[in-house]
C-alpha cells in the first residue's frame, strides 16, 4: 500500500471514530520482538482470524480496489468541502 492510501485510511478511521461511543486508539509498533504485549497481541490476532464472523448477514467480500476507490472519492469530497 502506498503512503497516500495509508494516510487516507487513517484519516477515514479518525473521522469515523468521532461518531463512535468508544475510543479508537492506533499505536505504531516498530517490530514484533522486544515490545511488551506485542507477541501476545500477535497471537490473539491470529486466533481471532480463525473465528467465525459475528454480525450482519450476508457477509460479502470487498476488493481492495473498491475500498481504495471509495476512500479516494471520500477524500476528494472532504477536501473540496474545506
N, C-alpha and C positions, 0 to 999 in steps of 0.2 A: 504494500500500500504506500502511496506517495504521501509526503508530509502534508500537502494541502488537503487530501482526503481525510487524514487522521485529525487534522485541526478542525475540519468541518464536522466530523463525527463528534469530537469532544465538545464543540460549541453547541451542537444539537442536544447532546446529553445535558449540558449545562442549562439550556433553555427549558428542556423538558423537566429537569429536576426542580425547577421553581414551582411547578404545578403539583408536585408530589407531597403527600403528607409526612414524608420522612426524608432524611438527609441522604444524599448520594455523595460519596467521597471516592475520589480516584487517587491512587498513590503510584508513583513511579518506583518500580523495583528494578535496580540495575542488573540483577542476576539471581540465580536460584540458590547459590550457596553463600553462607555467611550472613544471611538476613534472617533475623528472628521471625519465626512463624511462616516463612515463605515455603519451606518444604511441606509443612502441614497444609497450607493453602493449596499447594500444587496437588497434593494427594486428595484433598476434598473436592477440588475441581474435577479431577479425573474420575472420582467416584460418582459425582453428580452427573457427569456426561453419560453414564450408563443407566441412569434412572429414566423412568417413563415420564413423558410430558404430562403436566397437570395444568389445565387451563381450558380456554375456549376451544371448541372443535368446529369445523375440521382444521387440522394443522396443515398449512400449505407452505412449502419451502419458497424462499425468495432469493433470487440470484444476487450475487454481488453487484452485477452491473445495474440491476434495478435499484438497489439500495444507493449506489453511488449517484445514479442519475437523479433520484428523488432528493438526496442530500444536496446535490449541486443546484437543483431547481429551488429548493427551500432556501439555501444560502443566498442565491441571487435575489429572491423575493425579499429576504431580510435586509440585504444590503441596499436595495432600492428604496425601502421604506424609511431609511435613516436620513 
